[in-house]
Each structure stands twice: as structure tokens, then as C-alpha cells.
């Protein structure tokens, strides 16, 4: 298999919401290592340790499991607004926290400067530095001198590479790695021209903190289990690597992670649909479980990377509407009934059958229950066509009501 040069291939736990458990993180390291990934970045929003009082509980075990799996564990801290850039004691405290993490086994340090205002807040900092970029450059220099391996998420981590702050980050020591998410926080595509512009502005190829399959904040109603797509097959020319940000739903995240691993291993030969089929079999299992989950998964594909939520169902509904408008409502109803029953059988098996990967199904239960309700609505619409009722609503209304029910 061809290797196209992504030096960093991994996952970042950087979402808002309930963090993964220690046991899940240990499991993840083996999962990543088995698929050629080499990096796990610990950076959960709700579990970021205080940089003033940080402990390293569990980090040693994670680091050892990572070494066994061939996966580096990178430990992140987020000083936020409380750190005073001009205060030598604050800078020393932050550096000592990173040093404790490295002593516990972390392979690298991550300094997260995201999600803060773009101006200095503390009066002593305003007096000591011209702007936020200058203050952060001084901080990065100090931390890098004490850690030796550092990844930084700048305050501006996406958008226009011509931004003055972004160009200022290019002055950081070239041995320091920088995160970037693309044209937007959740980038539908990452193309080569944008990647080249960013690499020029930062004076290095960044590591893409790719916000997929994460589904936090406004995306919480979406279940991101579709394949990784929309990344240029030559991205490795202007990217040191990619770390995919997961969902709070750990087991479900593995489906997308497996496709990310395929892309990073062979970006030029990567086929999203083929990779997705392998990932489903890998994570779900085989037999009836896989068949049912594949039917379900095809109806929840929408995300920032995939605008088409349910491609097969959409085709069936289009044919159903055509048959009804052509005057053969009974044939249309039979067509829809067959598909609706397939959806119901899949939902029934996953919700109430003897599924082997029960944790995966339980995570997706809210979506599965909506899936089943939508299938019941489809079946009801189909039966109206097969056995017409004198008070049946107009065709357009039935079709519209049915689509409104399809909220999975």
C-alpha cells in the first residue's frame, strides 16, 4: 500500500460534551494503532485540566498503552483568559504542568489558545505587548524551550491565510507544529490551493485539526457516521498530518475514524464508499447486525461533509411520487411499502434484537427511534395508496407529511 507522507495520523478528543472514559481511551489507542494511526491528542473541552493545578492521573497508563500500539499521546492544556503572558510566574507554572505530563509519559505537549478573544485583557499584558500575537509568540517560545515537542492551536485557526494574526504565527520557531481546521471550523472541503496558501502563511505545513466526525454544539442532532470525504488526494504535500475530532459518542466515532485511517494511509487511492463499507463491517460486525446497521446508516449520512442525508430513500420517494402522479397509486404504494418494511425490520433488529455490539446501538438509540418512527410514517403512507380511503388527503399533502416525519 502506498504511503503518501502524512507524518501525523490520528484522532483528537477535542469536542464539547461528556469526555470519553479512561477505558475508552485505552481501547482507542489499540484501535488507532491497528489501523496505522500514530497520534492521540487529549484535549476534551469539558475535561481540560487546570493549567495551574494539573494532575496526570491515568496519563502514564495511556502513554504506556500508546507505546505498545505505536501511538503518541499528546497532552494539551488550555490557559484561556486566566494566564497573564507578561507574568513570569504564570508562564513558569504552565511550563511545569507540561513537564509533569512529559515525565508521566506524554510524547508531546499541546498549547491550546483557541476560543478566546482577539485582544489582550490583563492591564500588565497590554502594557508589555503590542498585541495578542506578540504575547503568544513569547509564550510559545517559553513553552517550547521546556518541552521540546509542542503543537499549538492558535486563536485564529481557520479562514483566510492572509489574516495578519495568521502571518504573525508564521514567526513561531519552525520546529513548533500548528493546528489549522481549513476555510471554516467545520470545513466541507480542504483543497490544495487553500492548503498551499496556509502553509506559506504559517511557514510550515500545519496539522489539520479536522472537525469531523464531531457533532457538538449546533450539530448535536446529527449522527456523523458517514465516510470521510472532501479532502484533496494530494493534501499531504502541504499538511504534516490530520487529527480527526471525534464525537462524544465513542463507539459511533470509530466508523468515521476507520475511513480517516484509510485516507491517511493512501490518500491518492482512497475511495470513500469502499472505505465506508469496510468500516461498517469492521465496527458493526457481520451478518444480520451489519445488514440492519447498513440500512440505518444510509439514512443518517448528512453532515458538513455530506449534503445528501438518505440517498437510497430519496430515490425511492422520487419514484413513489412519480408513480402516484402517473395515476398508479397502488403500484406506488407497493413500492414504498417494500422499502418501508425493510427500514422497519432494520430498526426492529437493532433496537430489540440480539445485537452483539450493544454499546454502539445504545449510543445511537435516539436516532434509531426516530428512524423507526419515520419508517412507520412511510408504511402508513404506502397503505393509503394501496387501500385508498375516501377521506385520504391530497397527494401533495401526503408526500409533504411523510417528509416531515423523516427527521432522522
Helices and strands as residue ranges (DSSP letters): E 8-13, H 22-34, E 39-42, G 45-47, H 59-69, E 72-77, H 88-104, E 108-112, H 123-128, H 132-147, E 150-153, H 164-169, E 177-180, H 192-202, E 206-210, G 217-219, G 235-238, E 239-245, H 250-265, H 272-284, H 287-297, H 311-325, H 329-352, H 358-363, H 365-386, H 395-405
